[in-house]
């Protein structure tokens, strides 16, 4: 049994560290069948895919977890315990790792749990960041703003994260970036409103987009830095504990490269809020595109920091016309899938449609849709990180 949490903690988080919340789950689950079955369901499913062996266990664990969760949600003494939301998040991760749409009902369940519980400020920072990552990804990919609760959590670290080279091991990016990505998703939604119906004029949206770009630039982490780790919803830094057989300098280099890949992807995402997909990237955005390819070469495989780059690869891929560059992006997404995470399959399908449209546009046959619109039209709503 210990191999399952070990396997999950190694792959599901971009970077491992002493306070990795996954490592505490086994101890918590020993006396909690609901939590234990949900952990074993997601871990055994992932393990069988990674090892390319027949999955004989995960569905059995899944059924037991769902049955136990239903009973737990009816018990006033248990329903609002942290272990309940951990079980719900684990079951959502099960669906995400399988590339299935079943994550969405679990996501709605998590939001309902938060709303019913009321004040959730006492939740473990690991859980807050886990929820925030899902909520932010949903907003970036499928529209809608992050919840007010998540927004408060992301804002809570502002006082200590200023001008620091700190990386969030859950998101895989600068600890200052999730708040800005959430703001970008909200601005994207506002920009799509019919003229005269939104809270801002087009000029005001442009001003806010430029301010977001400035703030994203400020999250840059120099490649020679020695970064610390912290949860975006945490009050302090934590110590690095790399699990791969790499010296710290090499691991720092890969961590920073992955974090900087997120930063450049955020620049591209924000740029496309106010610029149609057909518009040629500005020199600054083209520089971000070029630098992303250089950074990806620094993270040579999907293991560790590279496992969290699905969203970045999709944002980058939507800008490409070169067949060689498209093939490279496809291979990188395939690399993540090889680790037993099927959510990048959605990104590959969306990019295939994006590239078809870009090719037809160059021939004068159609316009190019934003990749987010294509994702929704295809019913490919997925969490790409």
C-alpha positions, 0 to 999 in steps of 0.5 A: 500500500505505501507505494501508492501514496509514494507514486502519487506524491512523486508525479501529481505535484510538480516538485516534492518537499518536506511538507508535501500534503500527499505524504500525510494522507496515508497516515490520515486515511488509516482510520478513515475508510472514505479517505483511504479508498479515495486515495487508493482509487486515484493512486492505483489508477495512476500506477496502472497507467504509468506501468502500462498494466491492467487496472484491476483495483481502482474501480473497486476502490472508487465504488467503496470511496463513493459509497463511504462519501455518501454516508459521510455527507449525511453525518453532521459530525463528519461532513465538515471535517477536512478529511471529507474535502480531501476525499472529494478532491481525491475523487476529482483528481481520479477523473482529471488524471483519467481525462474524464469529464466526471471531474466537473460534478465533483468540482461543483460538490467541492464548491457546495461544501465550501459554501455550506461550511461557511468560514473555511479560513482554518483549512490546511494551506495544502487543501486551500492551494489544491482547491485554488489550482482547480478553480483557477484552471477551470476559470482559465480554460472554461471561463468564469471567475474564481470563487470569492473564497479562492480569491481571498486565499490567493490574496492572503499571501500578498504581504510576504510574497512581494519581490521573492523568488518563491515557487508554488509546488502545486501550481509549479509557478511563482507564488505570485502568479496564481492570483494574476492568472485568476485576474486574467481569467476574470478579465477575459470573461469581461472582454467577451461580454457584448459592448455596453453590457460589461463593467469596463469599456474596451479602453479600460480593458486594455489598460487593465490588461497592460497592468496585468502584464506589468505585474506578471513581468514582476514575477520573473525569477532569475535563472541563477536564483536559489528559490524557496517553496511556498503554497500560494495560500500559505503564510510562510516559505517551506524547505526544499526536499527534492526526491529525484537523484539530482543535485540541488543546483540542477533541480533549482534550474528545472524548477525555475525554467518551469516557473518561467514557462508559466510566466510567459504563458500568462503573458500570451494568455493576457495578450489574447484577451485584447487581440484576436487569434488572427493578429500576429503576436507583438514583438514582446509576445513573440519573445515570450514564445521563443523563450518558452521553447528555450525554457522547455529544453531546460526541463528535458522530460515530464517528470518532476517540474515538467509534469505540470506544464499541460496548460502552458503547452496548450497556450503556446501551441495555439500560437504556432504555424510551424509543423516542427514546433507543433510536433514538439508540443504534441510530443511534450503533451504525450510525455505527460500522458506517458506518466499516467495522466490523461488530461493532456489528451484534451489539450492535444485534441483542442490544439489539433482543431486550432491548427486546422483552423490556422491552416485554413485561415491562411488559405482564406477559408475561415477565421480562427477561434480562441482555443478556449472557445474550441475547447468548449465547443468540442466539449473538452472541458478539462483541467490541463495542469 
